[in-house]
Amino acid sequence: MVTHAFFELLKQFFTEPATNLFPVRMAPKNIHRTLKAVESGKATLNPPVEVPPNFRGKLEYDRAACIGCQMCIKVCPSQTIEFIPEGRKVKFYISRCTFCALCTEICPKKCIRMSDQFIMANLDKYGDDMIVLDSGNFTTEANTKEIQKEDERLKRAPETLQKA
């Protein structure tokens, strides 16, 4: 039985791909020659892709602000987060992360956030750039005010939380 899906599949066999490979416009036959051409100025790379708002990229973690409550570990569906008993802190294995952002939402100190970094390819999934121990101090006064506003909103409407 021939269906619409069969004709669509047949059509796609004979058409060119609609997307270009990043970072060069057309797929080169030899990537090493292309990189050498870029270095010598004979070829150019595409400009970086603009990251959309609310993009969920690589995790960032403010180790100094963390209180070690382990709420992030409890909600993580992919077991990305490991608790370090010495110092009551956590570490993140980015190779396991599904970028669901549940850990960022539940963190009471807002010391976990999603960055706009999306190029994370690596041959070693346990390499230094694939494990996040500390991204620096990014919990600012503005972030503290956001937490206080959220706490006030939750205190004012406890009955709506019980219904949900």
C-alpha positions in Angstrom: 0.0 0.0 0.0 1.5 3.3 -1.1 0.9 6.2 1.2 1.7 9.9 1.2 4.7 9.3 3.5 6.2 7.0 0.9 6.0 9.7 -1.8 7.5 12.2 0.6 10.4 9.9 1.4 11.0 9.3 -2.3 11.1 13.0 -2.9 13.6 13.6 -0.2 16.0 11.1 -1.7 16.4 13.3 -4.7 16.5 16.8 -3.2 19.4 18.7 -1.7 19.5 19.2 2.1 17.8 22.4 3.2 20.4 23.2 5.9 24.0 24.1 5.8 26.6 22.6 8.2 28.0 24.9 10.9 30.4 26.7 10.8 31.0 26.7 7.0 28.4 27.4 4.3 28.9 24.1 2.3 30.3 20.9 3.6 33.9 20.7 2.6 35.5 17.5 1.2 38.4 18.0 3.5 37.9 19.9 6.8 41.7 20.2 7.4 42.2 22.1 4.1 39.2 24.3 4.9 40.6 25.2 8.3 44.0 26.0 6.7 42.2 28.2 4.1 40.4 30.0 6.9 43.7 30.6 8.7 45.3 32.0 5.6 42.3 34.2 4.8 41.2 32.4 1.6 37.9 31.3 3.2 35.6 32.7 5.8 33.4 31.1 8.5 29.8 31.8 9.0 29.1 34.4 11.7 28.0 32.8 15.0 24.4 31.8 15.4 22.4 34.2 17.4 21.2 32.5 20.6 17.4 32.8 21.1 16.0 34.2 24.4 15.5 31.6 27.2 17.9 29.2 25.5 19.0 26.3 27.7 22.7 25.9 27.2 25.5 24.6 29.3 24.9 24.7 33.1 26.6 27.3 35.2 27.0 26.9 39.0 27.9 29.4 41.6 29.7 27.2 44.2 30.0 30.0 46.8 26.2 30.6 46.9 25.3 26.9 47.1 24.0 25.8 50.5 24.2 22.0 49.7 20.4 21.3 50.1 20.6 18.7 47.3 17.2 19.7 45.8 18.7 19.8 42.4 19.9 16.2 42.7 16.4 15.1 43.7 14.7 16.6 40.6 17.4 15.7 38.0 16.0 13.1 35.6 19.3 12.1 34.1 21.5 11.9 37.2 23.7 14.7 36.0 24.5 16.0 39.5 26.7 14.4 42.0 26.9 15.4 45.7 30.4 16.1 47.1 30.1 15.5 50.9 33.3 17.5 51.7 32.1 21.1 51.6 28.5 20.1 50.9 28.6 21.1 47.2 27.7 19.4 43.9 29.3 18.8 40.5 27.6 18.5 37.1 28.4 16.0 34.4 27.4 17.9 31.3 27.6 14.8 29.1 24.6 13.4 31.0 22.5 16.6 31.1 19.3 16.7 29.1 19.0 20.5 29.5 15.6 20.3 31.1 16.4 23.2 33.5 14.6 21.5 36.5 17.6 22.1 38.7 17.6 25.8 37.9 14.0 26.1 38.8 14.1 24.3 42.2 17.3 25.8 43.5 16.4 28.0 46.5 19.5 30.2 46.1 19.4 30.4 42.3 23.0 29.4 42.1 22.4 27.2 39.0 21.5 28.7 35.7 21.5 27.8 32.0 24.1 29.7 29.9 24.0 30.5 26.2 26.9 28.2 25.4 25.8 25.5 23.0 29.0 24.2 21.4 30.1 21.5 23.9 31.4 18.7 21.6 34.2 16.7 23.2 35.7 13.3 22.8 36.2 12.9 26.5 32.9 13.0 28.4 34.7 13.3 31.7 37.1 16.0 30.5 37.5 19.3 32.4 35.2 21.2 30.2 32.5 18.6 30.5 32.3 18.7 34.3 31.1 21.9 36.1 32.5 22.5 39.6 32.3 26.3 39.7 31.4 28.9 37.2 32.3 31.9 39.4 30.1 34.2 41.4 27.1 35.3 39.4 24.5 35.6 42.1 24.2 39.3 42.3 22.1 41.8 44.2 19.5 41.8 41.4 19.3 38.0 41.6 18.8 38.2 45.4 15.9 40.7 44.8 14.3 38.3 42.3 14.4 35.5 45.0 12.9 37.9 47.6 10.1 38.9 45.2 9.3 35.2 44.4 9.3 34.3 48.2 6.9 37.2 48.8 4.6 36.1 46.0 4.6 32.5 47.4 3.8 33.7 50.9 0.9 35.8 49.7 -0.8 32.9 47.8 -0.3 29.7 49.7 -3.8 28.5 48.8 -3.0 28.5 45.1 0.0 26.3 45.7 -2.1 23.7 47.7 -4.6 23.5 44.8 -1.9 22.9 42.2 
